[in-house]
């Protein structure tokens, strides 16, 4: 269980940092981090970190296509967690 917690801590921290860095690149009009990279971090468990970065840095919050795709990833993860919790009860 400690390894799983450490994994999610690292993935969410990286997702947060990468989204923050992408916002910095956007402000500086530099080459950006691909959205698929952000989605990959979210899909591999970094959705909370990415969500926090989106809210804190106000990054990608006005792009409806990004919000829609991120929401699908996040909802799938919620369904999987609930299904897993129901198996343990």
C-alpha positions, 0 to 999 in steps of 0.5 A, spaced: 500 500 500 505 504 501 508 503 494 501 505 491 501 511 495 508 513 493 506 512 486 500 516 486 504 522 490 509 522 484 505 521 478 500 527 481 506 531 483 509 530 476 502 532 473 502 538 477 509 540 475 508 539 468 502 543 467 505 549 471 511 549 466 506 548 460 502 554 463 509 558 463 511 556 456 504 559 454 505 565 457 512 566 454 510 564 447 514 558 447 514 551 444 508 547 448 508 540 452 503 536 447 496 535 450 496 528 449 502 528 454 498 531 460 492 526 458 497 521 459 499 523 466 492 524 468 490 517 465 496 514 469 493 516 475 495 524 475 488 527 474 488 530 481 495 533 480 493 536 473 486 538 476 489 542 481 494 545 476 488 547 472 485 551 477 491 554 481 494 556 474 488 557 470 491 553 465 486 549 460 480 551 463 477 555 457 479 550 452 472 546 452 475 540 448 481 539 453 476 539 459 471 534 456 477 529 454 480 530 461 473 529 464 472 523 461 479 520 464 477 523 471 470 520 471 473 513 468 477 513 474 472 515 479 468 509 476 474 504 477 475 506 484 468 505 486 468 499 483 474 497 486 471 499 493 465 495 492 469 489 491 472 490 498 466 491 502 
